Amino acid sequence: MGLILASNATLLEGANKNRGERRKEARNRMLGSAKLIFGGFSKSIFDCVIVDRSQSGLRVQLGSTHILPNELTVEFSNGTRRLVRLVWASCAEVGLEFDRGFG
């Protein structure tokens, strides 16, 4: 399980800008609440705000920087859960891709 320290991910932000637009689908701006859940027996749960969503993933904002694993679960406000993969991180904002094999 790889970890990304979101506060150190600003190094990735500059690299992402140089690559240009890579999205395959349009994002729909939205504001919604969700939870990021990870860990085995002793789960970690962080509240977050969904900033935008596409067919393949989400961009969310966390209240502060956190260490996140590469794979985690997002729980939407209606109780629906989806497995996601961490794609990028910049300070307290992260990009998540839905796992194709689940949900």
C-alpha positions as CSV (number, residue, x, y, z in Angstrom):
1,M,0.0,0.0,0.0
2,G,1.6,3.2,-1.1
3,L,1.0,6.5,0.8
4,I,0.9,10.0,-0.5
5,L,1.3,12.9,2.0
6,A,-1.1,15.4,0.5
7,S,0.9,18.3,1.9
8,N,4.0,17.2,0.0
9,A,2.0,16.6,-3.2
10,T,2.5,20.1,-4.4
11,L,5.6,18.8,-6.2
12,L,3.1,16.7,-8.3
13,E,0.9,19.7,-9.0
14,G,3.5,21.4,-11.2
15,A,4.2,18.2,-13.1
16,N,0.5,17.7,-13.7
17,K,0.2,21.3,-15.1
18,N,2.9,20.6,-17.6
19,R,1.0,17.5,-19.0
20,G,-2.0,19.5,-20.0
21,E,-5.6,18.3,-19.9
22,R,-5.8,14.5,-19.5
23,R,-9.5,14.0,-18.7
24,K,-11.4,11.7,-21.0
25,E,-14.8,12.9,-19.7
26,A,-16.3,16.2,-18.7
27,R,-16.6,17.0,-15.0
28,N,-19.8,18.2,-13.5
29,R,-19.3,20.8,-10.8
30,M,-21.1,20.0,-7.6
31,L,-21.0,20.5,-3.9
32,G,-21.8,17.5,-1.8
33,S,-20.5,15.8,1.4
34,A,-18.9,12.4,1.6
35,K,-16.5,10.4,3.7
36,L,-13.2,8.8,2.8
37,I,-12.7,5.4,4.6
38,F,-9.7,3.2,4.7
39,G,-7.8,0.8,6.9
40,G,-8.6,-2.7,8.1
41,F,-9.7,-3.4,11.6
42,S,-9.1,0.2,12.8
43,K,-10.7,2.3,10.1
44,S,-9.8,5.9,9.4
45,I,-12.7,8.1,8.3
46,F,-12.3,11.7,7.0
47,D,-15.1,14.0,6.0
48,C,-14.7,15.7,2.6
49,V,-16.5,17.9,0.2
50,I,-17.1,16.7,-3.4
51,V,-16.1,19.6,-5.7
52,D,-16.8,17.9,-9.0
53,R,-17.6,14.5,-10.4
54,S,-17.3,12.6,-13.7
55,Q,-18.2,9.1,-14.9
56,S,-14.7,7.9,-13.9
57,G,-14.0,9.8,-10.6
58,L,-14.2,12.7,-8.2
59,R,-12.3,15.7,-7.0
60,V,-12.7,16.3,-3.3
61,Q,-11.5,18.7,-0.7
62,L,-10.5,17.7,2.8
63,G,-10.5,20.0,5.8
64,S,-6.7,19.6,6.2
65,T,-3.9,17.6,4.8
66,H,-3.8,13.8,5.5
67,I,-1.8,10.8,4.6
68,L,-4.0,8.7,2.3
69,P,-3.4,5.2,0.8
70,N,-3.6,4.5,-2.9
71,E,-6.9,2.6,-2.5
72,L,-9.8,3.7,-0.3
73,T,-13.6,3.8,-0.1
74,V,-15.8,6.9,-0.6
75,E,-19.1,7.0,1.1
76,F,-21.6,9.4,-0.4
77,S,-24.2,11.2,1.8
78,N,-26.9,8.8,0.7
79,G,-24.9,5.8,2.1
80,T,-23.7,4.5,-1.3
81,R,-20.0,3.3,-1.2
82,R,-17.5,3.1,-4.1
83,L,-14.0,1.9,-4.1
84,V,-11.6,4.5,-5.5
85,R,-7.9,4.9,-6.3
86,L,-5.9,8.0,-5.4
87,V,-4.7,9.6,-8.7
88,W,-3.3,12.9,-7.5
89,A,-3.1,15.1,-4.4
90,S,-2.4,18.8,-3.9
91,C,-2.5,20.2,-0.4
92,A,-6.0,19.3,1.0
93,E,-7.5,18.5,-2.5
94,V,-7.3,15.0,-4.1
95,G,-8.4,13.4,-7.4
96,L,-10.0,9.9,-7.1
97,E,-10.7,7.4,-9.8
98,F,-13.6,4.9,-9.4
99,D,-12.5,1.3,-9.3
100,R,-13.8,-0.3,-12.5
101,G,-14.4,-3.7,-10.8
102,F,-16.7,-2.5,-8.1
103,G,-20.0,-0.6,-7.8
